[in-house]
Amino acid sequence: MFKLLNLSWKTIKNILQSKQYILGTILCFIYSAIWIFFIQPGGYDINCYNFEFLRMLYIGIVYLSFLVLANDIEHNTTKTIFSGVFTRTEIMISKIISLILLGVIVWITTEVNGLFAALSIPNKLGIESFIHLNHLRLLIALVATTFTIGALAMVIVSITYETKITVVVGSLILGVVNFFGSSVCSNG
């Protein structure tokens, strides 16, 4: 079990150190800061600011979930992994663990955004709104979302085996669905 956790952590560590993750996270915080400092809708609470942050981060979740599997194919390490000390089942379990770890990291990032929003607008939100936020529900939702998208990515990548095209098309389609779905829900 320890070797699976180690393999999962290496997968996530490579993703977290990538330029795409760092740039995407910075862009999400900038997007959130625009909502916090410039737009400031009247009825927004801390959940709404987290929603705006996650609307942008969702595209990153899709992209990073695809990368959990695609990095092995892109770096040509699948032959090494599959011919090494790991069975196919252990490799799939390590990918599942990687997706769960990715969901936890997304949750931590979202919590940092919520704390940032609460501290940036103390007279409207304040630290009390952050404390009263349902942190466990947010964790479960983000881990479930990341896991579901990652499972879909695993199916798509295993069928096509073309990582660059799959990552771009999958991210684009799921990103459009995200923005369309959120606009329908928020306008309805």
QUINORJO-V506496 format. One line per field, one symbol per residue. ss: DSSP state (h for helix, s for strand, l for the rest). psi: psi as a letter, one per 30 degrees, with the letter a starting at -180 (. if undefined). burial: b if it has 9 or more other C-alpha atoms within 8 Angstrom, else e. Layout:
# QUINORJO-V506496
ss=???
psi=???
burial=???
This chain:
# QUINORJO-V506496
ss=lhhhhhhhhhhhhhhhllhhhhhhhhhhhhhhhhhhhhhllllllhhhhhhhhhhhhhhhhhhhhhhhhhhhhhlllhhhhhhllllhhhhhhhhhhhhhhhhhhhhhhhhhhhhhhhhhlllllhhhhhhlllhhhhhhhhhhhhhhhhhhhhhhhhhhllhhhhhhhhhhhhhhhhhhhhhhhhhl
psi=eeeeeeeeeeeeeeeffleeeeeeeeeeeeeeeeeefeeikegkaeeeeeeeefeefeeeeeeeeefeefeeeeghfeeeefgbfkleeeeeeeeeeeeeeeeeeeeeeeeeeeeeeeffiefedlfeeeefkieeeeeeeeeeeeeeeeeeeeeeefeegjeeeeeeeeeeeeeeeeeeeeeeeff.
burial=eeebbebbbebbeebeeeeebbebbeebbebbbbbbeeeeeeebebbebbebbbbbbbbbbbbbbbbbbbebbeeebeeebbeeebeeebbebbbbbbbbbbbbebbeebeebbbebbbebbeebbbebbeeeeeeebbeebbbbbbebbeebbebbeeeeebeebbbebbeebbeebbeebeeeeee
